[in-house]
């Protein structure tokens, strides 16, 4: 069906790192609203000229926005691809370096998908995510947790991991949960 990149995150808990980046992304995307609020306060409450208030707020808000963007972008640039995860109708194939492991859906009890790092590209919008954490719970109480890319490796399909798991939810027996 589709293949996705597996990422290596340089943090002991990828969920904590993702939570911190989501907070920074929310602040980054709210900077325009903050700019308008400060601009209006300077004009109406402090009775400052429009041009002067623009000259005061614009460089400060732009500097903060550029700083937050560089922090978020550097987090995405530090992520390394270490393998790929392939979903088919009958099994999941995990390939890391030379090691290939296949998990049959009959041995899987539950699959959970949780958003991880938000996308901060020019083309990305605020609701798009760069990576997701996929947690595979097996029937023998073994757990596998991987950080995977949002978009498929095959460029001609351009399918997301969320859409892939929604499709699998209709086909396979194990429970699939998408946590937002």
MDTraj code that builds the backbone (N, CA, C; nanometers):
import mdtraj as md
import numpy as np

residues = "UNK UNK UNK UNK UNK UNK UNK UNK UNK UNK UNK UNK UNK UNK UNK UNK UNK UNK UNK UNK UNK UNK UNK UNK UNK UNK UNK UNK UNK UNK UNK UNK UNK UNK UNK UNK UNK UNK UNK UNK UNK UNK UNK UNK UNK UNK UNK UNK UNK UNK UNK UNK UNK UNK UNK UNK UNK UNK UNK UNK UNK UNK UNK UNK UNK UNK UNK UNK UNK UNK UNK UNK UNK UNK UNK UNK UNK UNK UNK UNK UNK UNK UNK UNK UNK UNK UNK UNK UNK UNK UNK UNK UNK UNK UNK UNK UNK UNK UNK UNK UNK UNK UNK UNK UNK UNK UNK UNK UNK UNK UNK UNK UNK UNK UNK UNK UNK UNK UNK UNK UNK UNK UNK UNK UNK UNK UNK UNK UNK UNK UNK UNK UNK UNK UNK UNK UNK UNK UNK UNK UNK UNK UNK UNK UNK UNK UNK UNK UNK UNK UNK UNK UNK UNK UNK UNK UNK UNK UNK UNK UNK UNK UNK UNK UNK UNK UNK UNK UNK UNK UNK UNK UNK UNK UNK UNK UNK UNK UNK UNK".split()
xyz = np.array([
    [0.0823, -0.1196, 0.0000],
    [0.0000, 0.0000, 0.0000],
    [0.0862, 0.1253, 0.0000],
    [0.1608, 0.1477, 0.1111],
    [0.2424, 0.2690, 0.1158],
    [0.3596, 0.2508, 0.2113],
    [0.4657, 0.3297, 0.1866],
    [0.5871, 0.3248, 0.2679],
    [0.6159, 0.4631, 0.3250],
    [0.6662, 0.4636, 0.4490],
    [0.6965, 0.5883, 0.5190],
    [0.8349, 0.5795, 0.5804],
    [0.9025, 0.6938, 0.5904],
    [1.0355, 0.6998, 0.6512],
    [1.0249, 0.6856, 0.8018],
    [1.1222, 0.6160, 0.8607],
    [1.1341, 0.6070, 1.0065],
    [1.2440, 0.7034, 1.0477],
    [1.2159, 0.7864, 1.1475],
    [1.3113, 0.8879, 1.1916],
    [1.3741, 0.8509, 1.3251],
    [1.4961, 0.9005, 1.3446],
    [1.5639, 0.8896, 1.4727],
    [1.5555, 1.0260, 1.5402],
    [1.4986, 1.0287, 1.6599],
    [1.4838, 1.1522, 1.7364],
    [1.5891, 1.1525, 1.8468],
    [1.6641, 1.2614, 1.8584],
    [1.7673, 1.2722, 1.9604],
    [1.7088, 1.3234, 2.0924],
    [1.6162, 1.2467, 2.1474],
    [1.5556, 1.2788, 2.2761],
    [1.5108, 1.1480, 2.3388],
    [1.5204, 1.1381, 2.4712],
    [1.4856, 1.0121, 2.5358],
    [1.3370, 0.9806, 2.5271],
    [1.2523, 1.0829, 2.5150],
    [1.1087, 1.0617, 2.5008],
    [1.0571, 1.1465, 2.3843],
    [1.0255, 1.0855, 2.2712],
    [0.9809, 1.1625, 2.1550],
    [0.8498, 1.2380, 2.1796],
    [0.7655, 1.1892, 2.2682],
    [0.6393, 1.2573, 2.2959],
    [0.6620, 1.3916, 2.3633],
    [0.7557, 1.3978, 2.4553],
    [0.7876, 1.5245, 2.5230],
    [0.8462, 1.6239, 2.4224],
    [0.9361, 1.5769, 2.3372],
    [0.9955, 1.6653, 2.2358],
    [0.8883, 1.7171, 2.1414],
    [0.7943, 1.6317, 2.1025],
    [0.6857, 1.6741, 2.0147],
    [0.5938, 1.7751, 2.0804],
    [0.5652, 1.7558, 2.2084],
    [0.4798, 1.8496, 2.2823],
    [0.5438, 1.9882, 2.2899],
    [0.6743, 1.9922, 2.3155],
    [0.7448, 2.1210, 2.3217],
    [0.7418, 2.1920, 2.1864],
    [0.7647, 2.1165, 2.0794],
    [0.7639, 2.1765, 1.9456],
    [0.6245, 2.2227, 1.9054],
    [0.5202, 2.1507, 1.9479],
    [0.3834, 2.1940, 1.9160],
    [0.3500, 2.3251, 1.9869],
    [0.3986, 2.3422, 2.1101],
    [0.3771, 2.4687, 2.1816],
    [0.4484, 2.5843, 2.1114],
    [0.5723, 2.5600, 2.0689],
    [0.6458, 2.6636, 1.9957],
    [0.5774, 2.6967, 1.8635],
    [0.5244, 2.5958, 1.7966],
    [0.4546, 2.6187, 1.6694],
    [0.3274, 2.6991, 1.6916],
    [0.2553, 2.6732, 1.7996],
    [0.1347, 2.7507, 1.8299],
    [0.1708, 2.8965, 1.8554],
    [0.2803, 2.9194, 1.9263],
    [0.3265, 3.0562, 1.9499],
    [0.3699, 3.1215, 1.8191],
    [0.4384, 3.0456, 1.7354],
    [0.4834, 3.0969, 1.6051],
    [0.3645, 3.1396, 1.5192],
    [0.2613, 3.0560, 1.5130],
    [0.1464, 3.0868, 1.4290],
    [0.0555, 3.1947, 1.4901],
    [0.0713, 3.2229, 1.6189],
    [-0.0093, 3.3276, 1.6802],
    [0.0618, 3.4632, 1.6831],
    [0.1819, 3.4707, 1.6302],
    [0.2571, 3.5965, 1.6327],
    [0.1883, 3.7079, 1.5523],
    [0.1201, 3.6747, 1.4440],
    [0.0506, 3.7768, 1.3656],
    [-0.0618, 3.8394, 1.4473],
    [-0.1361, 3.7568, 1.5223],
    [-0.2425, 3.8092, 1.6083],
    [-0.1839, 3.8967, 1.7187],
    [-0.0713, 3.8552, 1.7735],
    [-0.0050, 3.9340, 1.8770],
    [0.0420, 4.0681, 1.8205],
    [0.0927, 4.0671, 1.6985],
    [0.1349, 4.1899, 1.6322],
    [0.0175, 4.2869, 1.6203],
    [-0.0972, 4.2367, 1.5745],
    [-0.2145, 4.3231, 1.5595],
    [-0.2632, 4.3758, 1.6944],
    [-0.2586, 4.2933, 1.7966],
    [-0.3025, 4.3355, 1.9292],
    [-0.2129, 4.4469, 1.9851],
    [-0.0831, 4.4293, 1.9776],
    [0.0104, 4.5312, 2.0273],
    [-0.0021, 4.6590, 1.9441],
    [-0.0191, 4.6438, 1.8155],
    [-0.0357, 4.7580, 1.7262],
    [-0.1590, 4.8394, 1.7656],
    [-0.2712, 4.7720, 1.7907],
    [-0.3942, 4.8401, 1.8304],
    [-0.3814, 4.9059, 1.9672],
    [-0.3127, 4.8402, 2.0606],
    [-0.2929, 4.8988, 2.1938],
    [-0.2110, 5.0264, 2.1842],
    [-0.1066, 5.0240, 2.1056],
    [-0.0239, 5.1438, 2.0908],
    [-0.1015, 5.2595, 2.0288],
    [-0.1875, 5.2296, 1.9343],
    [-0.2628, 5.3351, 1.8656],
    [-0.3730, 5.3920, 1.9545],
    [-0.4560, 5.3042, 2.0122],
    [-0.5754, 5.3510, 2.0827],
    [-0.5517, 5.3892, 2.2285],
    [-0.4772, 5.3104, 2.3010],
    [-0.4604, 5.3393, 2.4432],
    [-0.3490, 5.4389, 2.4717],
    [-0.2392, 5.4262, 2.3997],
    [-0.1272, 5.5156, 2.4248],
    [-0.1255, 5.6361, 2.3315],
    [-0.2196, 5.6413, 2.2361],
    [-0.2349, 5.7539, 2.1429],
    [-0.1059, 5.7842, 2.0675],
    [-0.0418, 5.6774, 2.0183],
    [0.0805, 5.6924, 1.9404],
    [0.0436, 5.6929, 1.7932],
    [0.1169, 5.7672, 1.7139],
    [0.0958, 5.7752, 1.5701],
    [0.1020, 5.6351, 1.5074],
    [0.0234, 5.6130, 1.4015],
    [0.0169, 5.4826, 1.3359],
    [0.1536, 5.4412, 1.2807],
    [0.2219, 5.5332, 1.2167],
    [0.3521, 5.5019, 1.1587],
    [0.4546, 5.4690, 1.2670],
    [0.4540, 5.5445, 1.3744],
    [0.5480, 5.5194, 1.4838],
    [0.5196, 5.3862, 1.5528],
    [0.3921, 5.3563, 1.5734],
    [0.3587, 5.2286, 1.6381],
    [0.3951, 5.1107, 1.5470],
    [0.3803, 5.1300, 1.4160],
    [0.4210, 5.0250, 1.3226],
    [0.5730, 5.0054, 1.3274],
    [0.6474, 5.1151, 1.3321],
    [0.7931, 5.1073, 1.3388],
    [0.8424, 5.0456, 1.4694],
    [0.7632, 5.0560, 1.5752],
    [0.8008, 4.9963, 1.7029],
    [0.7701, 4.8462, 1.7037],
    [0.6489, 4.8102, 1.6638],
    [0.6057, 4.6707, 1.6765],
    [0.6589, 4.5787, 1.5670],
    [0.6671, 4.6268, 1.4449],
    [0.7044, 4.5385, 1.3335],
    [0.8415, 4.4732, 1.3507],
    [0.9483, 4.5474, 1.3820],
    [1.0794, 4.4812, 1.3965],
    [1.0839, 4.3825, 1.5135],
    [1.0179, 4.4170, 1.6222],
    [1.0200, 4.3286, 1.7390],
    [0.9471, 4.1977, 1.7088],
    [0.8253, 4.2079, 1.6570],
    [0.7465, 4.0884, 1.6272],
    [0.8124, 4.0075, 1.5153],
    [0.8687, 4.0744, 1.4156],
    [0.9375, 4.0032, 1.3073],
    [1.0595, 3.9292, 1.3605],
    [1.1340, 3.9912, 1.4489],
    [1.2513, 3.9260, 1.5088],
    [1.2131, 3.8028, 1.5894],
    [1.1089, 3.8142, 1.6693],
    [1.0628, 3.6994, 1.7477],
    [1.0136, 3.5882, 1.6562],
    [0.9406, 3.6232, 1.5503],
    [0.8887, 3.5234, 1.4563],
    [1.0022, 3.4510, 1.3842],
    [1.1016, 3.5246, 1.3392],
    [1.2157, 3.4638, 1.2698],
    [1.2926, 3.3723, 1.3656],
    [1.3080, 3.4132, 1.4894],
    [1.3767, 3.3313, 1.5906],
    [1.3004, 3.2011, 1.6148],
    [1.1689, 3.2080, 1.6335],
    [1.0885, 3.0872, 1.6554],
    [1.0918, 2.9959, 1.5332],
    [1.0861, 3.0552, 1.4134],
    [1.0922, 2.9754, 1.2907],
    [1.2254, 2.9012, 1.2808],
    [1.3341, 2.9690, 1.3164],
    [1.4656, 2.9037, 1.3074],
    [1.4772, 2.7895, 1.4082],
    [1.4189, 2.8046, 1.5264],
    [1.4204, 2.6965, 1.6252],
    [1.3420, 2.5766, 1.5736],
    [1.2224, 2.6028, 1.5212],
    [1.1384, 2.4937, 1.4710],
    [1.2005, 2.4264, 1.3490],
    [1.2574, 2.5046, 1.2602],
    [1.3175, 2.4484, 1.1390],
    [1.4423, 2.3680, 1.1728],
    [1.5210, 2.4133, 1.2700],
    [1.6416, 2.3387, 1.3064],
    [1.6066, 2.2041, 1.3676],
    [1.4934, 2.1946, 1.4365],
    [1.4496, 2.0664, 1.4923],
    [1.4180, 1.9683, 1.3808],
    [1.3565, 2.0153, 1.2733],
    [1.3258, 1.9283, 1.1598],
    [1.4519, 1.8891, 1.0844],
    [1.5483, 1.9782, 1.0770],
    [1.6707, 1.9498, 1.0029],
    [1.7612, 1.8501, 1.0755],
    [1.7492, 1.8404, 1.2081],
    [1.8330, 1.7500, 1.2865],
    [1.7829, 1.6054, 1.2823],
    [1.6628, 1.5833, 1.2342],
    [1.6048, 1.4498, 1.2318],
    [1.6694, 1.3682, 1.1206],
    [1.7089, 1.2445, 1.1540],
    [1.7748, 1.1573, 1.0573],
    [1.6806, 1.0441, 1.0172],
    [1.6813, 1.0093, 0.8902],
    [1.6054, 0.8949, 0.8407],
    [1.6895, 0.7698, 0.8644],
    [1.6320, 0.6722, 0.9353],
    [1.7076, 0.5504, 0.9659],
    [1.6476, 0.4266, 0.8999],
    [1.5308, 0.4384, 0.8408],
    [1.4691, 0.3220, 0.7784],
    [1.3360, 0.3573, 0.7171],
    [1.2568, 0.2529, 0.6916],
    [1.1241, 0.2759, 0.6358],
    [1.0255, 0.1741, 0.6918],
    [0.9005, 0.2135, 0.6944],
    [0.7904, 0.1319, 0.7436],
    [0.6898, 0.1192, 0.6304],
    [0.6580, -0.0048, 0.5947],
    [0.5682, -0.0295, 0.4827],
    [0.4421, -0.1003, 0.5323],
    [0.3281, -0.0476, 0.4914],
    [0.2002, -0.1087, 0.5239],
    [0.1470, -0.1795, 0.4001],
    [0.1088, -0.3066, 0.4155],
    [0.0439, -0.3800, 0.3082],
    [-0.0894, -0.4325, 0.3618],
    [-0.1604, -0.5075, 0.2817],
    [-0.2892, -0.5632, 0.3256],
    [-0.2721, -0.6770, 0.4251],
    [-0.1558, -0.7408, 0.4281],
    [-0.1374, -0.8584, 0.5133],
    [-0.0357, -0.8415, 0.6259],
    [0.0568, -0.7453, 0.6135],
    [0.1589, -0.7300, 0.7163],
    [0.2161, -0.5893, 0.7153],
    [0.2956, -0.5608, 0.8190],
    [0.3735, -0.4372, 0.8280],
    [0.5199, -0.4778, 0.8178],
    [0.5941, -0.4125, 0.7301],
    [0.7363, -0.4414, 0.7127],
    [0.8166, -0.3225, 0.7632],
    [0.9061, -0.3520, 0.8586],
    [0.9952, -0.2490, 0.9131],
    [1.1359, -0.2793, 0.8658],
    [1.1967, -0.1814, 0.7996],
    [1.3326, -0.1987, 0.7493],
    [1.4194, -0.0883, 0.8085],
    [1.5139, -0.1285, 0.8929],
    [1.6105, -0.0357, 0.9510],
    [1.7486, -0.0884, 0.9150],
    [1.8221, -0.0099, 0.8380],
    [1.9539, -0.0480, 0.7842],
    [1.9394, -0.1786, 0.7070],
    [2.0094, -0.2854, 0.7480],
    [2.0018, -0.4139, 0.6786],
    [1.8994, -0.5077, 0.7410],
    [1.8425, -0.4696, 0.8514],
    [1.7468, -0.5538, 0.9226],
    [1.6048, -0.5314, 0.8695],
    [1.5392, -0.6395, 0.8326],
    [1.4010, -0.6334, 0.7847],
    [1.3163, -0.7220, 0.8751],
    [1.2102, -0.6637, 0.9310],
    [1.1192, -0.7364, 1.0177],
    [0.9777, -0.7195, 0.9657],
    [0.9045, -0.8306, 0.9601],
    [0.7661, -0.8257, 0.9153],
    [0.6755, -0.8654, 1.0300],
    [0.5695, -0.7867, 1.0492],
    [0.4707, -0.8137, 1.1529],
    [0.3379, -0.8455, 1.0858],
    [0.2878, -0.9648, 1.1097],
    [0.1589, -1.0045, 1.0554],
    [0.0488, -0.9373, 1.1379],
    [-0.0597, -0.8974, 1.0741],
    [-0.1680, -0.8289, 1.1457],
    [-0.2347, -0.9177, 1.2495],
    [-0.2253, -1.0498, 1.2333],
    [-0.2835, -1.1414, 1.3317],
    [-0.2088, -1.1375, 1.4641],
    [-0.0808, -1.0985, 1.4624],
    [-0.0024, -1.0898, 1.5854],
    [-0.0144, -0.9531, 1.6527],
    [-0.0829, -0.8599, 1.5874],
    [-0.0964, -0.7236, 1.6400],
    [-0.2322, -0.7082, 1.7070],
    [-0.2311, -0.6515, 1.8277],
    [-0.3542, -0.6277, 1.9021],
    [-0.4106, -0.4881, 1.8725],
    [-0.3226, -0.3888, 1.8689],
    [-0.3677, -0.2500, 1.8527],
    [-0.2577, -0.1663, 1.7884],
    [-0.2976, -0.0691, 1.7066],
    [-0.2055, 0.0277, 1.6468],
    [-0.2549, 0.1664, 1.6854],
    [-0.1659, 0.2462, 1.7441],
    [-0.1996, 0.3837, 1.7829],
    [-0.1132, 0.4808, 1.7026],
    [-0.1737, 0.5884, 1.6587],
    [-0.1024, 0.6929, 1.5852],
    [-0.1230, 0.8250, 1.6580],
    [-0.0133, 0.8917, 1.6888],
    [-0.0193, 1.0187, 1.7614],
    [0.0667, 1.1213, 1.6883],
    [0.0171, 1.2433, 1.6761],
    [0.0946, 1.3468, 1.6070],
    [0.2203, 1.3799, 1.6870],
    [0.3234, 1.4231, 1.6160],
    [0.4519, 1.4463, 1.6810],
    [0.5027, 1.5878, 1.6556],
    [0.5728, 1.6106, 1.5457],
    [0.6284, 1.7431, 1.5166],
    [0.5433, 1.8146, 1.4133],
    [0.5076, 1.9405, 1.4387],
    [0.4307, 2.0168, 1.3392],
    [0.5187, 2.0578, 1.2213],
    [0.4564, 2.0742, 1.1069],
    [0.5274, 2.1168, 0.9871],
    [0.5447, 2.2681, 0.9895],
    [0.6635, 2.3148, 0.9587],
    [0.6898, 2.4590, 0.9569],
    [0.7504, 2.5023, 0.8242],
    [0.7071, 2.4402, 0.7181],
    [0.7561, 2.4800, 0.5868],
    [0.6692, 2.5928, 0.5322],
    [0.7155, 2.6556, 0.4277],
    [0.6395, 2.7627, 0.3645],
    [0.5085, 2.7068, 0.3080],
    [0.5158, 2.5849, 0.2496],
    [0.3968, 2.5253, 0.1895],
    [0.3065, 2.4598, 0.2930],
    [0.3607, 2.4249, 0.4099],
    [0.2799, 2.3612, 0.5133],
    [0.1904, 2.4614, 0.5829],
    [0.0756, 2.4152, 0.6261],
    [-0.0145, 2.5021, 0.7005],
    [-0.0169, 2.4579, 0.8455],
    [-0.0843, 2.5305, 0.9310],
    [-0.0750, 2.5066, 1.0744],
    [-0.1346, 2.3740, 1.1185],
    [-0.2200, 2.3120, 1.0394],
    [-0.2803, 2.1854, 1.0790],
    [-0.2029, 2.0645, 1.0299],
    [-0.0946, 2.0844, 0.9592],
    [-0.0184, 1.9737, 0.9024],
    [0.0950, 1.9350, 0.9969],
    [0.1268, 1.8060, 0.9986],
    [0.2332, 1.7574, 1.0857],
    [0.3447, 1.6948, 1.0037],
    [0.4665, 1.7150, 1.0495],
    [0.5865, 1.6638, 0.9830],
    [0.6062, 1.5155, 1.0136],
    [0.5798, 1.4755, 1.1385],
    [0.6000, 1.3370, 1.1786],
    [0.4924, 1.2931, 1.2776],
    [0.4776, 1.1622, 1.2870],
    [0.3820, 1.1002, 1.3782],
    [0.4530, 0.9894, 1.4553],
    [0.4016, 0.9590, 1.5748],
    [0.4515, 0.8465, 1.6533],
    [0.3519, 0.7328, 1.6358],
    [0.4011, 0.6200, 1.5866],
    [0.3157, 0.5032, 1.5702],
    [0.3561, 0.4005, 1.6756],
    [0.2573, 0.3521, 1.7480],
    [0.2801, 0.2562, 1.8553],
    [0.2054, 0.1284, 1.8189],
    [0.2798, 0.0186, 1.8089],
    [0.2217, -0.1102, 1.7724],
    [0.2231, -0.1985, 1.8969],
    [0.1055, -0.2377, 1.9422],
    [0.0913, -0.3247, 2.0587],
    [0.0613, -0.4657, 2.0089],
    [0.1473, -0.5603, 2.0449],
    [0.1320, -0.6976, 2.0000],
    [0.0513, -0.7796, 2.1001],
    [0.0021, -0.8939, 2.0578],
    [-0.0784, -0.9818, 2.1440],
    [0.0046, -1.0412, 2.2579],
    [0.1360, -1.0527, 2.2395],
    [0.2226, -1.1088, 2.3443],
    [0.2764, -1.0004, 2.4387],
    [0.2093, -0.8854, 2.4456],
    [0.2420, -0.7721, 2.5346],
    [0.3699, -0.6990, 2.4966],
    [0.4258, -0.7270, 2.3819],
    [0.5425, -0.6551, 2.3319],
    [0.4930, -0.5266, 2.2648],
    [0.5697, -0.4170, 2.2755],
    [0.5318, -0.2888, 2.2173],
    [0.6452, -0.2360, 2.1298],
    [0.6087, -0.1820, 2.0157],
    [0.7034, -0.1196, 1.9232],
    [0.6585, 0.0247, 1.9025],
    [0.7488, 0.1203, 1.9229],
    [0.7154, 0.2613, 1.9069],
    [0.8144, 0.3245, 1.8096],
    [0.7609, 0.3845, 1.7010],
    [0.8442, 0.4421, 1.5962],
    [0.7956, 0.5819, 1.5609],
    [0.8884, 0.6676, 1.5204],
    [0.8539, 0.7996, 1.4701],
    [0.8624, 0.7910, 1.3176],
    [0.7484, 0.8159, 1.2520],
    [0.7404, 0.8024, 1.1060],
    [0.7029, 0.9350, 1.0423],
    [0.7333, 0.9469, 0.9139],
    [0.7015, 1.0688, 0.8399],
    [0.5520, 1.0760, 0.8110],
    [0.5041, 1.1940, 0.7827],
    [0.3641, 1.2143, 0.7498],
    [0.3349, 1.1706, 0.6071],
    [0.4221, 1.2039, 0.5161],
    [0.4011, 1.1758, 0.3740],
    [0.4734, 1.0478, 0.3326],
    [0.4158, 0.9798, 0.2360],
    [0.4699, 0.8555, 0.1837],
    [0.6011, 0.8800, 0.1091],
    [0.6858, 0.7777, 0.1044],
    [0.8119, 0.7876, 0.0315],
    [0.7868, 0.7944, -0.1186],
    [0.6874, 0.7183, -0.1660],
    [0.6544, 0.7207, -0.3084],
    [0.5924, 0.8552, -0.3422],
    [0.6570, 0.9314, -0.4259],
    [0.6098, 1.0655, -0.4571],
    [0.4875, 1.0665, -0.5470],
    [0.4661, 0.9598, -0.6222],
    [0.3517, 0.9599, -0.7131],
    [0.2199, 0.9408, -0.6392],
    [0.2234, 0.8830, -0.5170],
    [0.0992, 0.8611, -0.4422],
    [0.0646, 0.9779, -0.3518],
    [0.1630, 1.0358, -0.2827],
    [0.1434, 1.1518, -0.1955],
    [0.0316, 1.1286, -0.0938],
    [0.0370, 1.0151, -0.0257],
    [-0.0638, 0.9787, 0.0736],
    [-0.0041, 0.9970, 0.2130],
    [-0.0862, 1.0355, 0.3090],
    [-0.0382, 1.0565, 0.4452],
    [-0.0546, 0.9289, 0.5268],
    [0.0170, 0.9230, 0.6386],
    [0.0097, 0.8067, 0.7263],
    [-0.1284, 0.7965, 0.7910],
    [-0.1925, 0.9095, 0.8147],
    [-0.3276, 0.9095, 0.8728],
    [-0.4259, 0.8461, 0.7750],
    [-0.4192, 0.8839, 0.6491],
    [-0.5084, 0.8250, 0.5491],
    [-0.4812, 0.6762, 0.5306],
    [-0.3551, 0.6366, 0.5375],
    [-0.3208, 0.4950, 0.5256],
    [-0.3829, 0.4146, 0.6392],
    [-0.3715, 0.4651, 0.7616],
    [-0.4276, 0.3921, 0.8753],
    [-0.5806, 0.3947, 0.8744],
    [-0.6401, 0.4995, 0.8247],
    [-0.7862, 0.5018, 0.8108],
    [-0.8323, 0.3960, 0.7105],
    [-0.7576, 0.3795, 0.6038],
    [-0.7894, 0.2760, 0.5057],
    [-0.7690, 0.1373, 0.5654],
    [-0.6578, 0.1185, 0.6390],
    [-0.6319, -0.0105, 0.7029],
    [-0.7376, -0.0450, 0.8067],
    [-0.7924, 0.0555, 0.8704],
    [-0.8951, 0.0349, 0.9726],
    [-1.0161, -0.0390, 0.9146],
    [-1.0435, -0.0147, 0.7876],
    [-1.1554, -0.0790, 0.7197],
    [-1.1225, -0.2214, 0.6754],
    [-0.9937, -0.2515, 0.6606],
    [-0.9515, -0.3789, 0.6024],
    [-0.9100, -0.4819, 0.7062],
    [-0.8330, -0.4422, 0.8071],
    [-0.7711, -0.5385, 0.8973],
    [-0.8466, -0.5520, 1.0291],
    [-0.8123, -0.6556, 1.1034],
    [-0.8782, -0.6892, 1.2287],
    [-0.8306, -0.6053, 1.3488],
    [-0.7005, -0.5798, 1.3692],
    [-0.6572, -0.5076, 1.4895],
    [-0.7217, -0.3689, 1.5014],
    [-0.7356, -0.3260, 1.6247],
    [-0.7925, -0.1938, 1.6518],
    [-0.6903, -0.0858, 1.6159],
    [-0.7351, 0.0171, 1.5461],
    [-0.6491, 0.1285, 1.5077],
    [-0.7055, 0.2548, 1.5691],
    [-0.6208, 0.3247, 1.6468],
    [-0.6621, 0.4487, 1.7129],
    [-0.5744, 0.5624, 1.6625],
    [-0.6393, 0.6702, 1.6200],
    [-0.5669, 0.7887, 1.5749],
    [-0.5911, 0.8967, 1.6808],
    [-0.4862, 0.9290, 1.7571],
    [-0.4957, 1.0258, 1.8657],
    [-0.4551, 1.1624, 1.8115],
    [-0.5424, 1.2610, 1.8285],
    [-0.5083, 1.3948, 1.7792],
    [-0.4734, 1.4880, 1.8905],
])
top = md.Topology()
chain = top.add_chain()
for i, resn in enumerate(residues, 1):
    res = top.add_residue(resn, chain, resSeq=i)
    for name in ("N", "CA", "C"):
        top.add_atom(name, md.element.get_by_symbol(name[0]), res)
traj = md.Trajectory(xyz[None], top)
